[in-house]
Amino acid sequence: MIIDEELHHLRQENHALRTTNQTLREGLREAIHAIESLQQQVKDLEGVVAFQQERLKTLEGQQAKDSHNSSLPPSSDRFVRVPKSLRKQSGKKPGGQPGHKGHALRQIEAPDEILIHQVASCACCHQDLETCSGRIAERRQVIDLPTKRLWVMEHQAEEKQCPVCFHLTRASFPADVQAPTQYGTGIQTIATYLVAGQTVPYARASQLLHDLFGVHLSPASMAGFAARCSQELAEWETQLKATILKARVLHQDETGMRVGKEGWWVHVCATSQLTHYGAHLKRGRAGMDAIGIAPLFEGISVHDGLPSYQGYRFTEALCNVHHLRDLTFVEEELKQDWAKDMKDLLLDMKEAVEQARVRGQPALEKAILAGLLTRYDQIVQAGYRINPLVEKPPKTKQYKRLPGRPKQSPARNLLDRFSTRKWDVLRFLLDFTVPFDTNGICA
């Protein structure tokens, strides 16, 4: 009887232990699941933090950009800085170089006015010399503008009566003389030149003409002069475009402008002797197609790398001054040494091409070219090693994934350009007719 009771008691304890063990196992599984969930959250948070840090670097980089390390104009510089040229020192003394033709003022043989300064008395004994003959001992000329004065030309139409039929015949005025009083082509030309050629605001150009010449021209009148000039130059613009399309190398660029309250773009297409400016509301292909030069050009286009230039029939060459500025940003703000090495290499390449031109060589020697290209590839690979791809943080219940692909760093974008568009960057190295940059042409 006692044995049965002990056995029953043991069975109860065994059942209780089994129940407790099952409860502990379930609790352990829940704890493991909670730990795994927390680990996943930590991993997600680490991805979000890494992505936000990359975005923060991008914003800080944008804040650090100015005209010396990016394509921003000097007018956008927020702080005063000491200018630093991207060019290497030439070793030459400053000033005019030997053989340089000077541009000093020279006297002309037939001046418009001659003033003779006569001698009245002897500088020694004060004897009266007014009746004595003299000679011109020295000539000095002052070049200046004439006194402010408008030239008014009056046109008078003669009228005669025929003695036979008594009909009155009146002479005709020239075609460009259409009003009782009007401004001539000289004033219209200056007004148009100020607002269109020198980009002086209309109100300031009106004030300038009034101050210098006493001309009262309203901005509306000057706008009419500019419109008339545009109409007169339409045929010449067509010829200009046709001539530019025949060029082997063309420089292209675009810059913003204001038209009323809207932002427009000025598209520049230039050779060493010809320049075409076209204004359009769009910066990309819509503007380029409307102007009509880019779709028809089949030579070599040197530009800043805007993606809209891709897909046309011309061969592309990228402006390396833009690259030097971008590399300066990566070197100074991101503290990456490969950027300085690439800057030095590009400038060494430019110097090698210039020296080869001086020696009359059509191309670089194969050994020199191979060495430069090897350095280029090594620097790009070194840059990639410290600029890996940024992975997008995973999507979780707590943190929504940001839309779109993760934005790459400026260094990574620049490396991708140097890698995928290597021959567009280095076209100046293989073809001496292609310049290193667009400076001096589209500046």
C-alpha positions in Angstrom: 0.0 0.0 0.0 2.8 2.3 0.9 4.6 1.4 -2.3 1.6 2.3 -4.3 1.3 5.7 -2.7 5.0 6.5 -3.3 4.7 5.4 -6.9 1.6 7.6 -7.4 3.5 10.5 -5.8 6.5 10.0 -8.0 4.2 9.9 -11.0 2.7 13.2 -10.0 6.1 14.8 -9.5 7.3 13.4 -12.9 4.2 14.9 -14.6 4.8 18.2 -12.8 8.4 18.2 -13.9 7.4 17.4 -17.5 4.9 20.2 -17.5 7.6 22.6 -16.1 10.1 21.4 -18.6 7.6 22.0 -21.5 6.9 25.5 -20.2 10.6 26.3 -19.9 11.1 24.9 -23.5 8.4 27.1 -24.8 9.7 30.1 -22.9 13.2 29.4 -24.3 11.9 29.3 -27.8 10.1 32.6 -27.3 13.3 34.1 -25.9 15.3 32.9 -28.8 12.7 34.3 -31.2 12.8 37.6 -29.4 16.6 37.7 -29.5 16.6 36.9 -33.2 14.0 39.7 -33.8 16.1 42.1 -31.8 19.2 41.1 -33.7 17.3 41.8 -37.0 16.2 45.2 -35.7 19.8 46.0 -34.8 20.9 45.0 -38.2 18.1 47.1 -39.8 19.0 50.1 -37.6 22.7 49.7 -38.5 21.7 49.8 -42.2 19.6 52.9 -41.7 22.3 54.6 -39.7 24.9 53.9 -42.4 22.5 55.2 -45.1 21.7 58.3 -43.1 25.4 58.9 -42.5 26.0 58.7 -46.2 23.2 61.2 -46.8 24.7 63.5 -44.2 28.1 63.3 -45.9 26.4 64.2 -49.2 24.7 67.2 -47.7 27.9 68.3 -45.9 29.7 67.9 -49.3 27.1 70.1 -51.0 27.6 72.8 -48.4 31.4 72.7 -48.8 31.3 73.1 -52.6 32.2 76.4 -54.2 33.8 77.6 -57.4 37.2 76.1 -56.8 36.1 72.5 -56.2 33.0 72.3 -58.4 31.2 73.8 -61.4 29.5 76.5 -59.3 30.2 80.1 -60.5 32.3 82.4 -58.3 29.2 84.4 -57.6 27.8 81.5 -55.6 30.7 81.4 -53.1 29.3 81.9 -49.6 32.6 82.8 -47.9 35.7 84.7 -48.9 38.5 82.4 -49.7 42.0 82.7 -51.1 41.9 81.9 -54.9 44.0 78.9 -55.8 44.8 78.0 -59.4 44.5 74.4 -60.6 47.4 75.0 -63.1 51.0 74.0 -62.3 53.6 76.7 -62.1 55.4 77.2 -65.4 58.6 78.5 -64.0 58.4 81.6 -66.2 58.8 85.1 -64.7 55.6 87.1 -64.5 54.8 89.7 -67.1 55.3 89.7 -70.9 57.5 86.9 -72.2 60.3 87.3 -74.8 58.9 87.8 -78.3 55.5 89.0 -77.0 54.3 92.0 -79.0 53.4 94.9 -76.8 50.3 97.1 -77.0 51.6 100.5 -75.9 49.8 103.6 -77.1 51.4 105.1 -80.2 51.0 108.6 -81.6 49.0 109.1 -84.8 50.2 111.3 -87.7 46.9 113.2 -88.3 45.3 114.2 -84.9 41.8 115.7 -84.9 42.9 118.8 -83.0 46.3 120.5 -82.5 47.0 122.8 -79.6 50.3 124.8 -79.8 51.7 125.9 -76.4 53.6 129.1 -77.2 56.6 130.6 -75.4 55.8 134.2 -74.2 59.1 135.1 -72.5 62.6 133.8 -71.9 62.8 131.4 -68.9 66.3 132.8 -68.0 66.2 136.6 -68.5 62.4 137.1 -69.0 62.9 138.8 -72.4 59.7 139.1 -74.4 59.7 136.4 -77.2 56.3 136.8 -78.7 57.6 138.3 -81.9 60.3 135.7 -82.3 59.9 132.6 -84.5 59.9 129.2 -82.9 59.8 125.5 -83.7 58.0 122.5 -82.3 60.4 120.8 -79.9 58.1 117.9 -78.6 54.8 116.4 -79.4 52.4 114.8 -76.9 49.0 113.3 -77.7 45.9 112.8 -75.4 43.3 110.3 -76.7 39.9 111.1 -75.3 36.2 111.0 -76.2 34.6 114.0 -77.9 32.4 116.3 -75.9 28.9 114.9 -75.3 26.8 115.9 -78.3 24.2 114.3 -80.4 24.4 114.5 -84.2 21.0 115.5 -85.6 20.5 114.9 -89.3 17.4 116.5 -90.8 15.9 115.0 -93.9 13.9 117.5 -96.1 11.7 116.3 -98.9 11.6 118.7 -101.9 8.4 119.3 -103.8 8.0 120.6 -107.3 5.1 121.6 -109.5 5.0 120.5 -113.1 4.6 123.6 -115.4 2.7 121.4 -118.0 0.1 119.5 -115.9 0.6 121.4 -112.6 1.0 118.1 -110.7 3.0 118.4 -107.4 5.7 115.8 -107.1 7.4 115.2 -103.7 10.7 113.4 -103.2 10.7 110.2 -101.1 12.4 109.8 -97.8 14.9 106.9 -97.3 13.3 103.6 -96.3 14.7 103.8 -92.7 13.4 107.4 -92.1 9.8 106.7 -91.1 8.9 109.2 -88.3 9.1 113.0 -87.8 11.7 112.3 -85.1 13.5 109.1 -84.5 16.8 107.6 -83.3 19.3 106.6 -85.9 21.1 103.3 -86.4 24.1 104.3 -84.4 22.1 104.8 -81.1 20.1 101.7 -81.9 23.3 99.7 -82.4 24.8 100.9 -79.1 21.6 100.2 -77.1 21.3 96.7 -78.6 25.0 96.0 -77.9 24.7 97.0 -74.3 21.7 94.8 -73.5 22.5 91.8 -75.8 26.3 91.8 -76.1 27.3 93.0 -72.6 24.1 91.8 -70.8 23.5 95.2 -69.2 20.0 95.3 -67.7 17.6 97.5 -69.7 17.1 100.1 -67.0 20.8 100.5 -66.4 21.5 100.7 -70.1 18.8 103.4 -70.4 20.5 105.3 -67.6 24.0 104.9 -69.1 22.8 106.3 -72.5 21.2 109.2 -70.8 24.3 110.0 -68.7 26.8 109.7 -71.5 24.9 111.1 -74.5 21.7 112.7 -73.2 19.5 110.1 -75.0 16.1 109.4 -73.4 15.5 105.8 -74.3 12.9 103.7 -72.5 13.6 100.0 -71.9 10.6 99.2 -74.2 12.3 101.0 -77.0 15.6 99.1 -76.5 13.7 95.9 -76.4 12.2 96.8 -79.8 15.7 97.6 -81.1 17.0 94.2 -80.0 14.0 92.4 -81.5 14.6 94.2 -84.8 18.3 93.3 -84.7 17.3 89.6 -84.1 15.1 89.7 -87.2 17.8 91.2 -89.3 20.3 88.6 -88.2 18.1 85.5 -88.9 19.8 84.7 -92.2 23.2 85.3 -90.8 22.4 82.9 -87.9 21.5 80.2 -90.4 24.9 80.6 -92.0 26.6 80.6 -88.6 25.0 77.3 -87.7 25.9 75.8 -91.1 29.6 76.8 -90.6 29.7 75.5 -87.1 28.4 72.1 -88.2 31.4 71.8 -90.5 33.9 72.1 -87.6 35.9 69.1 -86.5 35.9 70.1 -82.8 33.0 71.9 -81.1 32.8 73.2 -77.6 29.3 73.0 -75.9 28.1 74.3 -72.6 25.0 75.6 -70.9 24.3 78.2 -68.2 21.3 79.5 -66.5 19.6 82.8 -67.0 16.4 84.6 -66.0 13.6 85.4 -68.4 11.0 87.3 -66.5 10.3 85.1 -63.5 11.3 81.8 -65.2 14.6 80.1 -65.3 15.9 79.6 -68.8 19.1 78.1 -70.2 21.7 79.6 -72.6 23.2 76.9 -74.8 26.6 77.7 -76.2 28.2 76.1 -79.3 31.6 77.5 -80.1 34.8 77.0 -82.1 37.9 79.0 -81.7 36.5 81.7 -84.1 32.7 81.3 -84.0 30.1 81.2 -81.2 26.4 80.6 -81.2 24.2 81.4 -78.2 20.7 79.9 -78.1 18.2 80.5 -75.3 15.6 77.8 -74.3 13.4 77.0 -71.4 14.9 73.5 -71.1 18.5 72.5 -70.4 18.5 69.0 -71.8 17.7 67.4 -75.2 14.5 69.4 -75.7 16.5 72.6 -75.7 19.4 71.2 -77.8 17.1 69.7 -80.4 15.1 73.0 -80.7 18.3 75.0 -81.3 19.3 72.5 -84.0 23.1 72.2 -83.8 23.6 69.1 -81.6 21.4 66.8 -83.6 23.3 67.5 -86.8 26.9 67.8 -85.6 29.1 64.8 -86.4 32.5 65.9 -85.2 34.0 65.9 -81.7 32.0 67.7 -78.9 33.9 68.9 -75.8 31.5 69.4 -73.0 31.0 69.1 -69.2 29.5 65.6 -69.1 25.8 66.5 -69.0 23.9 63.2 -69.7 21.8 65.0 -72.3 24.8 65.1 -74.7 24.8 61.3 -74.9 23.0 59.7 -77.8 23.8 62.1 -80.5 25.9 61.3 -83.6 29.0 63.3 -82.5 32.0 61.8 -80.6 32.3 63.0 -77.0 35.2 64.5 -75.1 34.8 65.6 -71.5 36.2 68.9 -70.2 39.0 68.1 -67.7 38.9 71.4 -65.8 35.5 70.2 -64.4 37.3 67.0 -63.4 40.1 68.9 -61.7 37.5 70.9 -59.6 35.6 67.7 -58.7 38.9 66.0 -57.7 39.8 69.0 -55.5 36.5 68.6 -53.6 37.2 64.9 -53.0 40.8 65.6 -52.0 40.0 68.5 -49.6 36.6 67.6 -48.2 36.6 63.8 -48.3 40.4 63.5 -47.6 41.0 60.8 -50.3 44.6 60.7 -51.6 43.7 59.0 -54.9 42.0 62.3 -56.0 45.3 64.2 -55.7 47.1 61.5 -57.6 44.5 61.8 -60.4 44.8 65.6 -60.5 48.6 65.3 -60.9 48.2 62.7 -63.6 45.8 64.7 -65.7 48.1 67.8 -65.5 51.1 65.6 -66.4 49.1 64.3 -69.4 48.3 67.8 -70.5 52.0 68.8 -70.2 53.1 65.8 -72.1 50.7 66.6 -75.0 51.9 70.3 -75.0 55.6 69.2 -75.2 54.8 66.8 -78.0 53.1 69.6 -79.9 56.1 71.8 -79.5 58.4 69.1 -80.8 56.0 68.7 -83.8 55.0 65.1 -82.9 51.6 64.0 -84.1 51.1 61.7 -81.1 52.8 60.6 -77.9 55.5 57.9 -77.9 54.0 54.5 -77.2 56.1 54.0 -74.0 55.0 57.3 -72.6 51.4 56.7 -73.5 51.4 53.2 -72.0 52.9 54.5 -68.7 50.3 57.2 -68.4 47.4 54.9 -69.1 48.7 52.4 -66.5 48.9 55.1 -63.9 45.3 56.1 -64.8 44.0 52.5 -64.3 45.9 52.1 -61.0 44.5 55.3 -59.5 40.9 54.4 -60.5 41.2 51.0 -58.8 42.7 52.6 -55.7 39.8 54.9 -55.6 37.3 52.1 -55.9 38.9 50.2 -53.0 38.0 53.0 -50.5 34.7 53.9 -52.1 32.6 50.6 -52.2 28.9 50.6 -53.2 26.4 51.8 -50.7 23.7 49.2 -50.1 20.2 50.2 -49.6 18.9 49.6 -46.0 16.4 46.7 -45.8 12.7 47.3 -45.4 11.3 46.5 -42.0 8.0 47.0 -40.2 9.5 49.7 -38.0 11.5 51.5 -40.7 10.2 52.1 -44.3 12.8 51.8 -47.0 13.6 55.1 -48.7 12.4 55.2 -52.3 14.8 55.0 -55.3 18.3 53.8 -55.5 20.8 54.9 -52.8 22.6 58.1 -53.8 26.2 57.5 -54.4 29.0 59.6 -53.0 30.6 62.3 -55.2 33.8 60.2 -55.1 32.1 57.1 -56.4 30.2 59.0 -59.1 33.5 60.5 -60.3 35.2 57.1 -60.3 32.4 55.6 -62.3 32.9 58.4 -64.9 36.7 57.8 -65.0 36.0 54.1 -65.4 33.1 53.8 -67.8 34.0 56.9 -69.9 37.8 56.6 -69.8 38.3 57.4 -73.5 36.0 60.4 -73.4 38.1 61.7 -70.5 41.4 61.0 -72.2 40.5 61.8 -75.8 42.9 64.9 -75.7 45.7 62.4 -75.0 45.1 60.4 -78.3 43.9 63.2 -80.6 45.9 66.4 -80.4 43.2 68.4 -82.1 41.0 67.9 -79.0 41.7 70.4 -76.2 42.2 69.5 -72.6 39.2 71.6 -71.5 36.7 74.2 -72.7 38.4 77.1 -71.0 38.9 80.1 -73.3 36.1 78.9 -75.6 33.1 78.4 -73.4 34.4 80.3 -70.4 
